[in-house]
Amino acid sequence: MTLFGDPTVWLPLAFAALMGISILVYVVLDGFDLGVGILLPLADEDEKDRMIAAIGPFWDANETWLVLAVGLLLVAFPVAHGVILTALYLPVAVMLIGLILRGVAFEFRAKTSGKQKLRWNQAFFAGSLSASLAQGYMLGLYIMGLEHTPATIGFGILTAACLTAGYGLIGAAWLIYKCEDVLQLKAIRWARTRLWGVVMGFAAISLASPLVSERIFDKWFSFPSMILLAPLPLMAGLMLFILWTTLQHLPARNDKWSWVPFAATSSLFVLAFSGLAYSFYPYVVPERLTLYESASAPESLFIILIGAVFVLPVIIGYTILAYTVFRGKATELRYD
């Protein structure tokens, strides 16, 4: 029986791909608006409104991809869902509180002024920072096999800091693309400083992933795999070079290259995610449960897939529509 003829093989693989794409799109899209929230205290009061305007039409739609990813994990891999959320219960709770706080602060800051607006700006920053740190910590523990030891917790803290720096970088890159004048110049400086945190995160994850598992080590460093996989680190190095070089030469005349930092940073996230996906396949819970062992029954997966075929184009459609309608430089954020 061929690969696509056996539903116990291709259905779990299809849902793993859908879940992976949803997580990747979430990290890129919600990553930049989380990053803008993290950078908020560095701006002047009048600049903060422009920063919020740069993410205003997009931020709540971006979080749809997180809901989709968690929903797919629940319905397609219920056993893995239970194991992962049990191990990560506290950081998941912190992340959800942070996302809720961001949503409330986003709406209330637009309805107030003076000290009250200052407090809501601080709440927006706190929600963005806590959600980013929680996601980075969860990534670190996941790489370490969801084990809770002093070493794994320390690695989780490191990845929390590095992912937060990564969100700050992609947030600054988005502001470079969406803003002008003094705020754009500040965003360029913010991006330059946070680039080093991203480099550190890449190095830490690249070193830790093979060391935590002999299987992952063999997948990367056995022959001919190491030759076939060489384009991934080479492309990552090229993107880092392009990003660093572009940041040194911005702003350009007529705002010519303002889109390059965001494109290069997004490409780095895609390459990093691709490396992690290759490292952990076919496990959905590292070294414990494969996606085939933890998948729901093929009959259930097929029915869910039919629903996904209708839902996913709608999500993609309104995402493209939002980014098309609100393209160009950010303008004043208004609610009237």
JONOR-V154938 format. One record per residue. RES is the residue in one letter. PSI is psi in whole degrees, 0 to 359 (NA if undefined). OMEGA is omega in radians with two decimals (NA if undefined). Layout:
BEGIN
<<RES/PSI/OMEGA> <RES/PSI/OMEGA>>
END
This chain:
BEGIN
<<M/134/-3.10> <T/167/-3.12> <L/315/-3.09> <F/0/3.08> <G/343/-3.10> <D/108/-3.09> <P/337/3.10> <T/348/3.11> <V/306/-3.00> <W/332/3.12> <L/311/3.05> <P/323/3.13> <L/320/3.12> <A/317/-3.14> <F/326/3.06> <A/320/3.11> <A/316/3.12> <L/317/-3.14> <M/318/3.12> <G/316/3.12> <I/320/3.13> <S/317/3.12> <I/316/-3.13> <L/314/3.14> <V/321/3.11> <Y/314/-3.09> <V/320/-3.14> <V/310/-3.03> <L/308/3.12> <D/340/3.08> <G/319/-3.10> <F/326/3.13> <D/333/2.95> <L/320/3.13> <G/320/3.09> <V/320/3.09> <G/322/3.11> <I/325/-3.10> <L/351/-3.01> <L/316/-3.10> <P/344/-3.10> <L/350/-3.07> <A/159/3.01> <D/165/-3.05> <E/319/-3.13> <D/335/3.12> <E/335/-3.11> <K/322/3.10> <D/321/3.13> <R/325/3.08> <M/317/3.10> <I/322/3.11> <A/330/-3.12> <A/337/3.12> <I/353/-3.03> <G/314/-3.09> <P/353/-2.93> <F/331/-2.83> <W/318/-3.09> <D/325/3.08> <A/327/3.13> <N/324/-3.10> <E/346/3.07> <T/326/-3.10> <W/329/3.06> <L/316/3.10> <V/317/3.13> <L/316/-3.11> <A/314/3.14> <V/322/3.10> <G/318/3.10> <L/320/3.09> <L/319/-3.11> <L/312/-3.01> <V/329/-3.07> <A/327/-3.10> <F/66/-3.01> <P/325/3.13> <V/314/3.12> <A/322/3.10> <H/315/3.14> <G/317/-3.12> <V/314/-3.06> <I/312/-3.10> <L/332/3.05> <T/317/-3.13> <A/332/-3.04> <L/27/-3.02> <Y/311/-3.07> <L/309/3.12> <P/329/3.06> <V/317/3.11> <A/318/3.11> <V/318/3.13> <M/315/-3.12> <L/319/3.09> <I/318/3.12> <G/317/3.14> <L/322/3.09> <I/316/-3.14> <L/321/3.09> <R/313/-3.11> <G/316/3.13> <V/315/-3.10> <A/323/-3.13> <F/317/-3.11> <E/317/-3.02> <F/329/-3.13> <R/332/-3.14> <A/347/-3.08> <K/2/-3.06> <T/179/3.09> <S/172/3.08> <G/222/-3.08> <K/325/3.13> <Q/319/3.10> <K/322/3.08> <L/316/3.14> <R/320/3.13> <W/328/3.02> <N/319/3.09> <Q/323/3.10> <A/321/3.11> <F/318/3.08> <F/314/-3.12> <A/318/3.11> <G/318/3.12> <S/315/-3.11> <L/315/-3.11> <S/321/3.10> <A/319/-3.14> <S/313/3.13> <L/319/3.13> <A/317/3.13> <Q/319/3.10> <G/320/3.11> <Y/319/3.10> <M/321/3.09> <L/315/3.14> <G/315/3.12> <L/323/3.12> <Y/315/3.11> <I/324/-3.12> <M/11/3.06> <G/20/3.12> <L/28/3.08> <E/145/3.13> <H/93/3.06> <T/165/3.11> <P/322/-3.13> <A/316/-3.12> <T/323/3.09> <I/320/3.08> <G/319/3.10> <F/323/3.08> <G/320/3.10> <I/321/3.11> <L/312/-3.14> <T/330/3.06> <A/314/3.13> <A/319/-3.08> <C/320/3.11> <L/324/3.07> <T/319/3.05> <A/321/3.10> <G/318/3.07> <Y/322/3.08> <G/322/3.12> <L/311/-3.10> <I/331/3.04> <G/317/3.10> <A/321/3.11> <A/322/3.09> <W/320/3.12> <L/325/3.07> <I/320/-3.12> <Y/323/-2.99> <K/346/-3.01> <C/173/-3.07> <E/170/2.95> <D/227/-2.99> <V/319/-3.13> <L/323/3.09> <Q/319/3.11> <L/319/3.09> <K/318/3.14> <A/324/3.09> <I/317/3.11> <R/318/3.12> <W/320/-3.13> <A/319/-3.13> <R/316/-3.10> <T/325/-3.09> <R/347/3.10> <L/326/-3.12> <W/326/3.07> <G/324/3.10> <V/317/3.10> <V/318/3.12> <M/318/3.12> <G/317/3.08> <F/314/-3.11> <A/316/-3.10> <A/314/-3.11> <I/321/-3.14> <S/326/3.12> <L/321/-3.03> <A/321/-3.04> <S/311/3.11> <P/328/-3.08> <L/334/-3.08> <V/344/-3.09> <S/127/3.07> <E/326/3.13> <R/315/3.13> <I/321/3.10> <F/315/3.14> <D/324/-3.14> <K/328/-3.08> <W/325/-2.94> <F/7/3.01> <S/158/3.13> <F/136/0.15> <P/13/-3.07> <S/319/-3.08> <M/332/3.07> <I/316/-3.10> <L/330/-3.10> <L/355/-3.12> <A/326/3.12> <P/331/-3.12> <L/302/3.11> <P/329/3.11> <L/318/3.10> <M/321/3.10> <A/317/3.09> <G/320/3.11> <L/317/3.13> <M/321/3.09> <L/320/3.11> <F/315/3.12> <I/317/-3.12> <L/312/-3.13> <W/315/-3.13> <T/317/-3.13> <T/318/-3.13> <L/332/3.11> <Q/339/-3.05> <H/4/3.07> <L/152/-0.02> <P/145/3.12> <A/164/3.13> <R/137/-3.12> <N/21/3.10> <D/38/-2.92> <K/319/-3.01> <W/23/-3.06> <S/339/-3.14> <W/343/-3.02> <V/315/-3.14> <P/319/3.13> <F/318/3.13> <A/317/-3.12> <A/318/3.12> <T/318/3.08> <S/320/3.11> <S/323/3.08> <L/317/3.10> <F/319/3.14> <V/316/-3.14> <L/318/3.12> <A/317/3.13> <F/320/3.13> <S/318/3.10> <G/317/3.11> <L/318/3.13> <A/317/3.11> <Y/319/-3.09> <S/318/-2.99> <F/346/3.09> <Y/137/0.12> <P/19/-3.07> <Y/136/3.00> <V/332/2.89> <V/115/-2.97> <P/123/3.06> <E/13/-3.13> <R/307/-3.05> <L/126/3.02> <T/163/3.13> <L/335/3.12> <Y/324/3.14> <E/327/-3.02> <S/1/-3.07> <A/151/3.03> <S/173/3.13> <A/145/-3.13> <P/324/3.13> <E/319/3.11> <S/317/-3.13> <L/322/-3.12> <F/319/3.11> <I/318/3.12> <I/324/3.14> <L/323/3.09> <I/317/3.08> <G/320/-3.14> <A/326/3.13> <V/328/3.12> <F/322/-3.04> <V/316/-3.03> <L/316/3.09> <P/328/3.10> <V/315/3.13> <I/315/3.12> <I/319/-3.10> <G/311/-3.10> <Y/337/3.02> <T/313/3.10> <I/319/3.14> <L/315/-3.12> <A/315/-3.11> <Y/337/3.08> <T/313/-3.11> <V/320/-3.06> <F/32/3.08> <R/166/-3.14> <G/187/-3.07> <K/148/3.13> <A/140/3.08> <T/183/-3.11> <E/135/3.12> <L/117/-3.09> <R/149/3.12> <Y/5/-3.12> <D/NA/NA>>
END
